[in-house]
């Protein structure tokens, strides 16, 4: 399923975070936190639940986005993107 959602032409490593939103509306929940965590584990990505209204985990989400972007941009030694890349 993840392969159907994430399509990027050039890059193999794509930062991905599964986010459940509106966690403040617990009574209207359609997907359990356990199901979200299980799917994120299957996809190999972090899972977070947020609420913009109550400001729950919003700052943490943005910090995780930056962390994932930085991690995805690091070239692997055996899988350099071009001949001009140098990893020291």
Z-matrix of the N, CA and C atoms (Angstrom, degrees):
N
C 1 1.443
C 2 1.526 1 111.33
N 3 1.352 2 116.74 1 -40.89
C 4 1.459 3 120.06 2 -178.70
C 5 1.521 4 110.66 3 -59.60
N 6 1.325 5 118.07 4 -40.21
C 7 1.457 6 121.49 5 -179.31
C 8 1.521 7 111.65 6 -62.17
N 9 1.310 8 117.23 7 -27.46
C 10 1.450 9 120.86 8 178.63
C 11 1.528 10 111.25 9 -77.07
N 12 1.319 11 117.10 10 -25.39
C 13 1.455 12 122.02 11 -177.14
C 14 1.523 13 111.39 12 -87.54
N 15 1.334 14 117.42 13 -43.75
C 16 1.457 15 122.26 14 -173.44
C 17 1.520 16 109.25 15 -102.79
N 18 1.316 17 115.60 16 110.62
C 19 1.463 18 121.39 17 176.42
C 20 1.520 19 108.18 18 -127.73
N 21 1.311 20 115.95 19 117.89
C 22 1.457 21 121.27 20 177.92
C 23 1.518 22 107.01 21 -133.13
N 24 1.322 23 116.76 22 129.87
C 25 1.462 24 120.63 23 -175.04
C 26 1.521 25 113.66 24 -62.32
N 27 1.313 26 116.95 25 -53.56
C 28 1.458 27 120.69 26 -166.04
C 29 1.526 28 114.44 27 -93.71
N 30 1.311 29 117.98 28 -30.22
C 31 1.453 30 120.14 29 -168.97
C 32 1.520 31 112.12 30 -108.93
N 33 1.309 32 115.65 31 140.05
C 34 1.463 33 121.49 32 175.43
C 35 1.532 34 110.44 33 -85.14
N 36 1.330 35 115.86 34 -41.84
C 37 1.460 36 120.62 35 -178.17
C 38 1.525 37 109.31 36 -89.73
N 39 1.313 38 116.22 37 109.94
C 40 1.454 39 121.44 38 -179.01
C 41 1.523 40 108.05 39 -116.44
N 42 1.336 41 117.67 40 125.84
C 43 1.464 42 118.24 41 177.84
C 44 1.523 43 110.37 42 -65.38
N 45 1.318 44 115.85 43 132.53
C 46 1.452 45 120.97 44 -177.38
C 47 1.524 46 109.02 45 -141.87
N 48 1.315 47 116.49 46 132.92
C 49 1.456 48 123.24 47 175.66
C 50 1.515 49 106.95 48 -132.74
N 51 1.307 50 117.25 49 128.12
C 52 1.456 51 121.23 50 175.97
C 53 1.529 52 107.81 51 -90.24
N 54 1.337 53 115.97 52 123.31
C 55 1.465 54 120.40 53 -174.65
C 56 1.522 55 110.25 54 -124.03
N 57 1.320 56 115.20 55 126.21
C 58 1.457 57 121.04 56 170.18
C 59 1.515 58 107.22 57 -94.29
N 60 1.321 59 117.49 58 126.64
C 61 1.459 60 119.33 59 -177.39
C 62 1.530 61 110.82 60 -107.80
N 63 1.298 62 114.98 61 172.52
C 64 1.465 63 123.91 62 -179.40
C 65 1.527 64 112.31 63 57.06
N 66 1.337 65 115.29 64 42.34
C 67 1.457 66 120.50 65 -179.41
C 68 1.539 67 111.33 66 -63.60
N 69 1.332 68 116.47 67 -16.30
C 70 1.464 69 120.67 68 177.69
C 71 1.530 70 112.09 69 -71.05
N 72 1.328 71 118.10 70 -16.34
C 73 1.468 72 122.04 71 -179.41
C 74 1.528 73 109.98 72 -101.21
N 75 1.307 74 115.96 73 58.43
C 76 1.471 75 122.83 74 -175.87
C 77 1.530 76 112.42 75 -54.99
N 78 1.315 77 117.50 76 -38.55
C 79 1.471 78 120.52 77 -177.35
C 80 1.532 79 112.47 78 -69.68
N 81 1.329 80 117.51 79 -17.08
C 82 1.459 81 121.16 80 -179.31
C 83 1.528 82 112.41 81 -105.62
N 84 1.315 83 115.86 82 12.91
C 85 1.466 84 121.34 83 -177.36
C 86 1.522 85 111.16 84 -60.20
N 87 1.344 86 115.82 85 134.80
C 88 1.457 87 121.86 86 176.92
C 89 1.518 88 112.10 87 -108.01
N 90 1.335 89 116.75 88 -25.10
C 91 1.464 90 122.28 89 179.56
C 92 1.522 91 107.62 90 -125.46
N 93 1.308 92 116.55 91 129.46
C 94 1.467 93 119.74 92 -178.98
C 95 1.526 94 110.47 93 -73.95
N 96 1.311 95 115.60 94 155.95
C 97 1.458 96 120.86 95 175.69
C 98 1.519 97 110.91 96 -60.94
N 99 1.325 98 116.26 97 -36.65
C 100 1.468 99 120.65 98 178.73
C 101 1.533 100 110.85 99 -63.11
N 102 1.331 101 116.49 100 -41.19
C 103 1.471 102 119.92 101 177.84
C 104 1.524 103 110.91 102 -65.40
N 105 1.320 104 116.65 103 -39.56
C 106 1.465 105 120.54 104 177.41
C 107 1.513 106 111.69 105 -63.29
N 108 1.335 107 116.68 106 -45.11
C 109 1.462 108 120.69 107 178.63
C 110 1.527 109 111.07 108 -63.37
N 111 1.326 110 116.98 109 -40.17
C 112 1.466 111 120.63 110 -179.85
C 113 1.532 112 110.78 111 -64.21
N 114 1.325 113 117.31 112 -42.86
C 115 1.456 114 120.64 113 179.42
C 116 1.524 115 110.83 114 -66.28
N 117 1.322 116 116.42 115 -41.77
C 118 1.469 117 120.06 116 178.16
C 119 1.526 118 110.46 117 -62.92
N 120 1.318 119 117.18 118 -38.86
C 121 1.462 120 120.43 119 177.78
C 122 1.533 121 110.26 120 -65.18
N 123 1.322 122 116.82 121 -41.35
C 124 1.466 123 121.55 122 177.20
C 125 1.528 124 110.75 123 -61.40
N 126 1.327 125 116.73 124 -41.08
C 127 1.458 126 121.73 125 -179.84
C 128 1.523 127 112.89 126 -80.40
N 129 1.343 128 117.24 127 -13.17
C 130 1.457 129 120.62 128 -178.90
C 131 1.508 130 113.21 129 71.96
N 132 1.334 131 116.04 130 40.86
C 133 1.464 132 120.16 131 -179.12
C 134 1.525 133 109.61 132 -137.12
N 135 1.333 134 116.88 133 163.32
C 136 1.460 135 120.50 134 176.62
C 137 1.533 136 111.55 135 -68.83
N 138 1.319 137 116.07 136 155.90
C 139 1.464 138 122.96 137 175.20
C 140 1.511 139 108.47 138 -127.96
N 141 1.322 140 116.31 139 133.69
C 142 1.456 141 121.43 140 177.07
C 143 1.517 142 108.91 141 -139.21
N 144 1.323 143 115.92 142 151.85
C 145 1.458 144 121.53 143 173.34
C 146 1.516 145 107.77 144 -117.31
N 147 1.335 146 115.90 145 133.98
C 148 1.456 147 120.59 146 -173.60
C 149 1.525 148 111.54 147 -133.20
N 150 1.318 149 114.52 148 167.47
C 151 1.456 150 122.45 149 170.36
C 152 1.519 151 107.95 150 -147.96
N 153 1.311 152 116.24 151 117.27
C 154 1.456 153 119.84 152 176.67
C 155 1.531 154 110.34 153 -69.35
N 156 1.331 155 115.57 154 -35.58
C 157 1.462 156 120.43 155 -177.92
C 158 1.527 157 111.93 156 -61.74
N 159 1.330 158 116.25 157 -47.44
C 160 1.462 159 119.53 158 -178.88
C 161 1.534 160 112.54 159 -96.36
N 162 1.340 161 115.95 160 3.85
C 163 1.469 162 122.54 161 179.88
C 164 1.525 163 112.43 162 59.10
N 165 1.311 164 115.88 163 34.08
C 166 1.461 165 121.81 164 179.98
C 167 1.524 166 109.82 165 -85.06
N 168 1.318 167 117.14 166 119.60
C 169 1.460 168 125.18 167 173.94
C 170 1.529 169 114.39 168 62.66
N 171 1.318 170 118.85 169 16.27
C 172 1.466 171 120.88 170 -179.50
C 173 1.528 172 110.59 171 -70.96
N 174 1.323 173 117.42 172 -48.25
C 175 1.466 174 120.49 173 178.80
C 176 1.524 175 110.52 174 -62.52
N 177 1.322 176 116.72 175 -40.23
C 178 1.458 177 121.11 176 179.29
C 179 1.533 178 111.47 177 -64.23
N 180 1.331 179 116.04 178 -36.41
C 181 1.458 180 120.18 179 177.76
C 182 1.525 181 110.79 180 -63.63
N 183 1.328 182 117.12 181 -46.80
C 184 1.462 183 119.48 182 179.54
C 185 1.526 184 111.25 183 -63.14
N 186 1.323 185 117.23 184 -38.00
C 187 1.466 186 120.32 185 176.95
C 188 1.525 187 110.29 186 -63.83
N 189 1.315 188 117.65 187 -40.25
C 190 1.467 189 121.54 188 178.46
C 191 1.524 190 111.42 189 -67.52
N 192 1.324 191 117.46 190 -36.50
C 193 1.472 192 120.86 191 176.43
C 194 1.526 193 109.78 192 -59.93
N 195 1.320 194 116.86 193 -47.32
C 196 1.464 195 120.88 194 179.57
C 197 1.525 196 109.91 195 -63.30
N 198 1.321 197 117.44 196 -42.67
C 199 1.464 198 121.87 197 179.34
C 200 1.539 199 109.98 198 -60.14
N 201 1.313 200 117.33 199 -44.79
C 202 1.465 201 121.25 200 179.78
C 203 1.532 202 111.45 201 -66.77
N 204 1.312 203 117.11 202 -38.80
C 205 1.471 204 120.28 203 177.93
C 206 1.522 205 110.74 204 -63.94
N 207 1.316 206 116.84 205 -43.46
C 208 1.464 207 120.69 206 178.84
C 209 1.521 208 110.66 207 -64.38
N 210 1.325 209 117.24 208 -41.98
C 211 1.457 210 121.40 209 179.96
C 212 1.527 211 110.87 210 -64.15
N 213 1.324 212 117.63 211 -43.28
C 214 1.467 213 121.77 212 -177.48
C 215 1.516 214 111.94 213 -69.37
N 216 1.323 215 118.20 214 -24.75
C 217 1.462 216 120.17 215 -176.89
C 218 1.523 217 112.66 216 -85.07
N 219 1.331 218 118.28 217 -7.14
C 220 1.454 219 120.59 218 178.81
C 221 1.526 220 109.87 219 -77.67
N 222 1.344 221 118.39 220 119.40
C 223 1.460 222 119.38 221 178.61
C 224 1.523 223 110.95 222 -72.24
N 225 1.321 224 115.62 223 143.58
C 226 1.456 225 119.61 224 175.00
C 227 1.521 226 107.78 225 -83.31
N 228 1.326 227 116.80 226 145.96
C 229 1.464 228 120.31 227 -175.16
C 230 1.529 229 112.08 228 -58.24
N 231 1.315 230 118.40 229 -43.22
C 232 1.449 231 120.43 230 -177.26
C 233 1.523 232 112.25 231 -83.70
N 234 1.318 233 119.06 232 -5.89
C 235 1.461 234 122.04 233 -174.80
C 236 1.523 235 110.35 234 -130.81
N 237 1.323 236 116.45 235 58.40
C 238 1.454 237 120.30 236 -179.42
C 239 1.520 238 110.23 237 -72.38
N 240 1.315 239 115.53 238 147.56
C 241 1.454 240 120.10 239 -176.45
C 242 1.516 241 113.40 240 -77.12
N 243 1.336 242 117.84 241 -22.14
C 244 1.456 243 120.50 242 179.57
C 245 1.518 244 108.53 243 -161.67
N 246 1.310 245 117.38 244 173.91
C 247 1.464 246 121.14 245 -177.38
C 248 1.524 247 113.10 246 -75.82
N 249 1.346 248 117.48 247 -12.70
C 250 1.463 249 119.35 248 -178.52
C 251 1.517 250 112.91 249 -92.21
N 252 1.331 251 118.44 250 -5.22
C 253 1.473 252 121.19 251 -179.78
C 254 1.522 253 109.58 252 -74.34
N 255 1.316 254 115.87 253 135.97
C 256 1.455 255 121.40 254 177.19
C 257 1.519 256 107.36 255 -130.41
N 258 1.327 257 116.68 256 124.11
C 259 1.453 258 121.15 257 176.70
C 260 1.517 259 107.51 258 -109.64
N 261 1.333 260 116.11 259 120.77
C 262 1.477 261 120.29 260 -177.75
C 263 1.495 262 109.87 261 -113.65
